[in-house]
């Protein structure tokens, strides 16, 4: 039987969200219903509310979540009712050209649930990133459920579903930072500090946090930054070069996603170093460089999709590292809130007051 539950909906571009009654159908073939226990408030949800992703309103927001599988549809074998799972938005298909060449983290045909969740009126909802997790129970494709150790707290585990994984993966998977490397991270919010935590985990010895907000630079130190640069007061490129013997960092991660910050990342990397874009730009932004500089500096400029992660590989490993005390995921949780407080959490995020607000159900 379909269920009626509460969830957070964005009806119109730029308007406050509201808590609505939502109908969740029974899982069909390949699908699962998950009782959501916690979901982080991510900037991507705000992009959806502002119409920055697409205009397929109304949206069921929320995607950075963990919970318990309640029921599964026909043919589901990887998870079963009672499993503690992190939801992911890259349920790989295994058959597209990226999967076949052994790069499933680039999967071009990821799975989502086939059936829509709807408002009480019957109007279909567009779930954020194919998940929609600001809700008591959500319907997803079973491949979007990654089973992890249930000893982890839901409000901590769910953060791997998006922002923290994006930052960790940008440093480790995309940037390839390793033992003895230097890395600079531009933008020390949730994603940037996750990149800093990932770099420390990987053995980087020089870890430079760059931001214009002194509060965020203090957060960066807590996650492992060995140096900080206030780019409102100091030229970021010159400061990064000075801290790396005049060379620039092996890896520079732009966790802001603006033309000016990615230009800083490009010029702050060492010759043959790597610049990684993980901050999300808006569709109107453009970027220009002298082609001779692209040629002359060598190395690589990369974008990082979801931290180039493979959820089935990375989520269980990172949860294990957290439970061992080696990855402080709990430090990202600034506050826990209820469904009715999501709108105000957006405003606190915009003001830079929190790393993550987490809805707990």
C-alpha atoms as one frame of an Amber mdcrd trajectory, in Angstrom:
protein
   0.000   0.000   0.000   1.173   3.527  -0.772   2.054   5.601   2.301   1.427
   9.232   3.195   4.360  10.966   4.872   5.707  14.470   5.483   8.324  16.023
   3.235   9.839  19.376   2.240   8.747  20.748  -1.124   9.872  23.707  -3.219
   6.871  24.788  -5.311   8.135  27.940  -7.012  11.504  29.431  -7.916  12.958
  31.471  -5.094  10.016  30.997  -2.719  10.271  29.504   0.789   9.880  25.740
   1.042   6.989  24.108   2.884   6.287  20.814   4.640   3.675  18.860   2.675
   1.890  15.511   2.762   3.483  13.258   0.146   2.383   9.899  -1.204   5.155
   7.306  -1.458   4.267   4.241  -3.572   5.252   0.693  -2.735   8.598  -0.233
  -4.315   8.426  -1.678  -7.806  11.045  -3.890  -9.474  14.549  -2.710  -8.578
  13.271  -0.115  -6.102  13.429   0.372  -2.330  11.587   2.437   0.249  13.950
   3.882   2.852  12.920   5.312   6.216  15.112   8.413   6.316  16.837   8.989
   9.654  18.943  12.049   8.785  19.568  14.311   5.798  22.086  17.150   5.453
  21.087  20.560   4.101  23.308  20.925   1.035  23.834  23.971  -1.171  22.595
  21.906  -4.118  19.138  21.837  -2.519  19.199  25.622  -2.482  20.199  25.575
  -6.168  17.081  23.501  -6.830  14.878  25.922  -4.881  16.350  28.854  -6.815
  15.802  27.158 -10.190  19.543  26.846 -10.762  19.374  23.154 -11.741  16.239
  23.079 -13.875  12.641  24.309 -13.732  10.894  20.976 -13.089   8.966  22.234
 -10.048   7.675  21.125  -7.607  10.850  19.638  -6.141  11.104  17.221  -3.236
  14.338  18.474  -1.721  17.069  16.648   0.199  19.625  14.108  -1.002  22.463
  13.823   1.554  20.879  11.093   3.653  21.093   7.878   5.626  18.369   5.581
   6.888  16.966   2.064   7.118  15.592   0.073   4.217  11.914  -0.549   4.918
  10.897  -2.585   1.876  12.264  -3.643  -1.503  10.744  -4.516  -4.852  11.148
  -7.543  -7.058  14.651  -8.465  -8.117  16.463  -6.542  -5.370  19.268  -8.620
  -3.858  21.969  -6.183  -2.673  19.943  -4.740   0.219  17.084  -5.997   2.363
  14.698  -4.565   4.949  16.541  -3.463   8.069  19.821  -2.585   6.340  21.395
   0.740   7.337  22.240   2.575   4.132  23.621   5.835   2.782  21.719   7.128
  -0.232  23.715   8.020  -3.327  22.883   9.752  -6.576  25.207   7.701  -8.777
  23.690   4.211  -8.884  25.924   2.848 -11.619  24.452   0.845 -14.477  27.417
  -1.453 -15.164  26.785  -1.492 -18.907  27.444   2.013 -20.304  30.696   2.879
 -22.078  32.253   4.327 -18.881  31.368   1.252 -16.829  32.637  -1.089 -19.541
  36.016   0.630 -19.651  36.397   0.215 -15.884  35.469   3.764 -14.849  32.052
   3.325 -13.218  32.431   6.592 -11.264  31.764   8.300 -14.633  28.658   6.173
 -15.316  26.564   7.869 -18.005  23.346   5.976 -17.266  22.771   6.010 -13.529
  19.562   4.595 -12.068  16.679   6.311 -10.300  13.292   5.047  -9.144  10.808
   4.609 -11.998   7.691   5.546 -10.029   7.076   9.153  -8.933   6.320  10.301
  -5.437   3.394  12.718  -5.516   1.635  15.462  -3.626  -1.723  14.602  -2.095
  -3.295  16.127  -5.225  -1.525  13.498  -7.346   0.955  15.973  -8.854   4.312
  14.227  -9.427   7.370  15.542  -7.584  10.884  15.933  -8.957  13.216  14.439
  -6.308  16.489  16.326  -5.838  19.285  14.359  -7.504  16.862  11.488  -7.952
  16.569  11.018  -4.178  14.318  13.490  -2.354  15.232  12.873   1.286  13.778
  15.745   3.316  10.996  13.277   3.966  10.094  10.578   6.465  10.294   7.822
   3.825  11.578   8.015   0.261  11.439   5.823  -2.834  14.732   5.246  -4.647
  16.353   2.749  -6.953  17.908  -0.010  -4.862  21.280   0.794  -6.423  21.099
   4.162  -4.685  21.308   2.381  -1.318  24.831   1.649  -0.071  24.957  -0.586
   3.002  27.398   0.554   5.714  28.209  -0.259   9.333  25.130   0.618  11.456
  27.395   1.707  14.306  27.745   5.067  12.567  25.285   7.796  13.544  22.815
   8.599  10.735  23.445  12.347  10.928  27.135  11.675  10.338  26.876   8.855
   7.799  24.463  10.721   5.540  27.009  13.470   4.860  28.923  11.064   2.630
  25.890  11.110   0.346  27.037  14.375  -1.213  29.144  17.246   0.156  31.712
  15.446   2.284  32.235  12.769  -0.354  32.590  15.453  -3.029  35.380  17.165
  -1.100  37.188  14.029   0.057  37.035  12.591  -3.433  38.182  15.812  -5.104
  41.415  15.603  -3.124  41.993  11.847  -3.099  40.269  10.440  -6.186  40.374
  13.317  -8.677  43.444  15.174  -7.448  45.342  12.026  -6.488  46.939  13.718
  -3.472  49.231  11.358  -1.603  52.023  11.003   0.929  54.290  14.032   1.127
  52.251  16.111  -1.315  51.209  19.716  -0.953  47.612  20.804  -1.514  45.750
  24.096  -1.383  41.974  24.234  -0.989  40.156  27.405  -2.027  36.885  27.724
  -0.119  36.702  26.232   3.370  33.035  25.396   3.738  31.741  21.849   3.994
  33.167  20.618   0.688  36.490  22.412   1.069  37.070  21.197   4.602  36.254
  17.678   3.475  39.019  18.041   0.881  41.347  19.157   3.675  40.355  16.167
   5.822  40.894  13.864   2.842  44.323  15.328   2.156  45.386  14.765   5.758
  44.053  11.207   5.586  46.075  10.605   2.406  49.318  11.827   3.996  49.746
  15.309   2.511  52.294  17.262   4.518  51.483  20.820   3.426  47.749  21.568
   3.507  46.731  25.160   2.806  43.204  26.440   3.435  42.173  29.592   1.549
  39.069  31.672   2.296  37.906  35.225   2.933  36.097  34.314   6.168  38.276
  34.003   9.309  35.705  31.654  10.883  36.032  29.212   7.995  39.817  29.362
   8.192  39.581  28.314  11.838  37.398  25.384  10.753  40.062  24.466   8.198
  42.671  24.147  10.951  40.395  21.743  12.824  40.235  19.464   9.786  43.984
  19.429   9.214  45.122  22.604   7.447  48.762  23.270   8.273  48.512  26.825
   6.912  45.689  29.256   6.180  45.446  32.210   3.807  42.888  35.001   4.056
  42.538  35.893   0.378  40.659  39.087   1.237  43.928  40.382   2.687  46.624
  38.495   0.744  47.064  37.441  -2.880  46.144  33.742  -2.749  48.445  32.629
  -5.573  51.482  34.391  -4.146  50.764  33.082  -0.657  50.408  29.471  -1.847
  53.641  29.739  -3.829  55.460  31.195  -0.830  54.295  28.289   1.345  55.535
  25.734  -1.215  59.119  26.933  -1.774  58.008  29.217  -4.596  56.696  26.333
  -6.680  52.957  26.135  -6.094  51.030  23.197  -4.670  50.948  19.720  -6.191
  47.148  19.866  -6.102  44.836  22.871  -5.830  41.123  22.283  -5.232  38.601
  24.998  -6.057  35.640  24.337  -3.770  33.983  27.666  -4.632  33.299  27.283
  -8.337  33.788  30.781  -9.714  35.972  31.908 -12.649  38.232  33.963 -10.386
  38.802  31.118  -7.908  39.472  28.541 -10.613  41.971  30.961 -12.170  43.678
  31.138  -8.781  43.721  27.345  -8.640  45.275  27.119 -12.106  48.117  29.530
 -11.332  48.676  28.358  -7.743  49.512  24.793  -8.776  53.056  23.646  -9.395
  54.293  23.028 -12.924  52.732  19.706 -13.940  50.446  19.981 -10.912  46.701
  19.423 -10.873  43.862  21.942 -10.525  40.506  20.426  -9.527  37.128  22.141
  -9.838  34.579  20.718  -7.383  32.631  23.887  -6.532  29.529  24.148  -8.729
  29.437  27.131 -11.123  26.250  28.690 -12.432  25.326  28.229 -16.122  26.167
  31.844 -17.027  29.806  31.688 -15.887  32.647  31.626 -18.432  36.381  31.096
 -18.017  39.297  32.267 -20.144  43.042  31.602 -20.016  45.935  32.385 -22.347
  46.411  29.153 -24.285  50.179  29.467 -23.989  49.814  29.207 -20.206  47.782
  26.023 -20.537  50.485  24.615 -22.806  53.452  25.912 -20.834  52.403  24.802
 -17.372  51.624  21.174 -18.217  49.820  19.115 -15.631  46.060  18.799 -15.552
  42.873  20.748 -14.968  39.998  18.522 -13.921  36.406  18.703 -12.783  35.301
  16.371 -10.016  31.845  14.793 -10.218  30.740  13.629  -6.771  34.396  13.309
  -5.853  34.740  10.712  -8.647  33.494   8.261  -6.051  32.187   4.744  -6.381
  29.675   4.521  -3.511  29.920   0.735  -3.113  33.684   1.062  -2.682  34.093
   4.391  -0.906  31.178   4.723   1.539  31.860   1.569   3.610  35.593   2.328
   3.698  35.114   5.916   4.851  32.575   4.921   7.502  35.060   2.358   8.809
  37.770   5.042   8.955  35.378   7.307  10.854  34.541   4.580  13.366  38.276
   4.004  13.862  38.674   7.678  14.800  40.689   8.537  11.690  38.083  10.636
   9.851  36.203  13.220  11.987  32.896  13.257  10.132  31.097  14.402  13.282
  32.880  17.776  13.086  30.887  18.665   9.978  27.577  18.601  11.864  26.965
  22.148  13.105  23.375  21.554  14.214  20.487  19.105  13.998  17.039  20.385
  13.011  13.530  19.232  12.074  11.811  19.281   8.689  10.094  22.582   9.429
  13.461  24.315   9.929  14.941  23.677   6.462  14.139  27.156   5.128  15.954
  28.872   7.982  18.851  26.416   7.576  19.227  27.668   3.992  19.648  31.201
   5.323  22.220  30.133   7.919  24.140  28.344   5.171  24.067  31.448   2.961
  25.409  33.527   5.850  28.271  31.078   6.360  27.250  30.260   9.924  27.283
  26.478   9.605  29.206  23.690   7.943  26.135  21.463   7.845  22.666  21.632
   9.274  21.263  18.102   9.425  17.582  17.229   9.462  16.950  14.401  11.931
  13.739  12.398  11.647
